């Protein structure tokens, strides 16, 4: 395998090879945990067992530094940037948007990662999981908007942050 082959390109044309991309994703998860002070005092991570790709990736990243267990009651959510931005977008379209819920965001280590980033990471490290089912109509509409603005997910989440 060629280590210098580009596996990810940002909208600003910065390119990452396999090692750089894996490091980038892992650093981003741990930076999010620190930024929002998510780590419980026990330093034990409890995830809801679901088998979805986000949970599989989150477990893989976290288990190198913390004990990770599964339970019906979790202290971390596997929701990511795509989940949060599409959910907010859907609520805005339906006229039901009431502002960000801080307590939910505070326990989402994948908060700053998109479905695409998580999919590439999983593929590179050989992880498999189910895709999370979302409203297909909203996903298609969101995807059309993202063609014109590739940073739409970040923009939606940043706008939510400013509404706090």
C-alpha positions in Angstrom: 0.0 0.0 0.0 1.3 3.4 -0.9 1.3 5.5 2.3 1.4 8.9 0.5 -1.8 8.3 -1.5 -4.4 11.0 -0.8 -7.4 9.6 1.0 -9.1 12.9 2.0 -9.2 16.3 0.5 -10.7 19.3 2.4 -12.7 22.1 0.7 -9.5 24.3 0.9 -7.7 21.6 -1.2 -5.5 20.4 1.7 -4.9 16.7 1.2 -4.3 13.9 3.8 -2.8 10.5 3.3 -4.0 7.4 5.2 -1.9 8.0 8.4 -2.6 11.7 8.5 -6.3 11.1 8.0 -6.6 8.5 10.8 -4.6 10.8 13.1 -6.8 13.7 12.2 -10.0 11.8 13.0 -8.8 10.5 16.3 -7.4 13.9 17.4 -10.7 15.5 16.5 -12.7 13.1 18.6 -10.4 13.6 21.7 -10.4 17.3 21.1 -14.2 17.4 21.1 -14.2 15.4 24.4 -11.9 17.9 25.9 -13.6 21.0 24.5 -17.0 20.0 25.9 -15.6 18.4 29.1 -17.4 15.1 28.3 -15.2 12.7 30.2 -16.9 11.3 33.2 -15.0 11.2 36.5 -14.9 7.4 36.4 -13.2 7.7 32.9 -15.5 4.9 31.8 -17.3 5.2 28.6 -20.7 3.6 28.2 -22.2 3.3 24.7 -25.6 2.0 23.6 -25.1 -1.2 21.7 -26.6 -0.7 18.3 -24.1 -2.0 15.6 -24.4 1.2 13.6 -21.2 2.5 11.9 -20.9 5.5 14.2 -21.0 3.4 17.4 -18.5 0.9 15.9 -16.1 3.7 14.9 -16.5 5.6 18.2 -15.8 2.4 20.2 -12.7 1.7 18.1 -11.3 5.2 18.7 -12.1 5.4 22.4 -11.1 1.9 23.5 -7.4 2.7 22.9 -7.5 5.2 25.8 -10.5 4.4 27.9 -12.5 1.4 29.0 -15.6 1.1 26.8 -18.7 -0.9 27.7 -22.2 -1.3 26.3 -25.4 -0.8 28.1 -29.0 0.3 27.5 -28.2 3.5 29.4 -25.2 5.3 27.8 -23.1 8.3 28.8 -22.0 9.0 25.3 -24.0 9.3 22.1 -22.7 8.2 18.7 -24.5 11.1 16.9 -22.3 13.0 14.5 -22.2 16.3 12.6 -24.4 14.9 9.8 -27.0 13.7 12.3 -27.1 17.0 14.2 -27.1 19.2 11.1 -29.8 17.2 9.2 -32.0 17.0 12.3 -31.7 20.7 12.8 -32.4 21.4 9.1 -35.5 19.1 9.2 -36.8 20.9 12.3 -36.3 24.3 10.7 -38.2 23.2 7.5 -41.0 21.9 9.7 -41.1 25.0 11.8 -40.3 23.1 14.9 -36.8 24.4 15.6 -36.5 25.7 19.2 -32.7 26.1 19.5 -29.8 23.8 20.5 -30.0 21.4 23.3 -26.8 21.7 25.2 -27.1 18.6 27.3 -27.3 16.4 24.2 -24.3 17.9 22.4 -22.1 17.6 25.5 -22.0 13.8 25.1 -21.3 13.5 21.4 -17.6 12.9 20.6 -18.4 12.6 16.9 -20.1 16.0 16.9 -17.5 17.5 14.6 -17.3 14.6 12.1 -19.5 14.0 9.1 -20.9 10.7 7.8 -18.4 10.9 5.0 -15.4 11.3 7.3 -16.6 8.4 9.5 -17.2 6.2 6.5 -13.7 6.8 5.1 -12.2 6.2 8.6 -14.1 2.9 8.9 -13.1 1.8 5.5 -9.4 2.5 6.1 -9.3 0.6 9.4 -11.6 -2.2 8.2 -14.7 -1.5 10.4 -18.2 -2.4 9.3 -21.5 -1.3 10.7 -25.1 -0.5 9.8 -26.0 2.9 8.3 -28.2 5.0 10.5 -31.6 5.5 8.9 -32.8 9.0 8.5 -35.5 10.8 6.6 -34.6 10.1 3.0 -36.4 13.2 1.7 -34.4 15.5 4.0 -31.2 13.7 3.2 -31.7 14.2 -0.6 -32.6 17.8 -0.1 -29.7 18.4 2.2 -27.4 16.6 -0.3 -28.5 19.0 -3.1 -27.7 22.0 -1.0 -24.3 20.5 -0.1 -23.4 20.3 -3.8 -23.5 24.1 -3.8 -22.0 24.5 -0.3 -19.8 21.6 0.8 -19.5 23.1 4.3 -23.2 23.2 4.9 -23.2 20.8 7.8 -20.6 22.9 9.6 -22.5 26.1 8.7 -25.7 24.7 10.2 -24.0 23.6 13.4 -22.1 26.8 13.7 -25.3 28.8 13.3 -26.9 26.6 16.1 -23.9 27.4 18.3 -24.5 31.1 17.8 -28.1 30.8 18.8 -27.2 29.7 22.3 
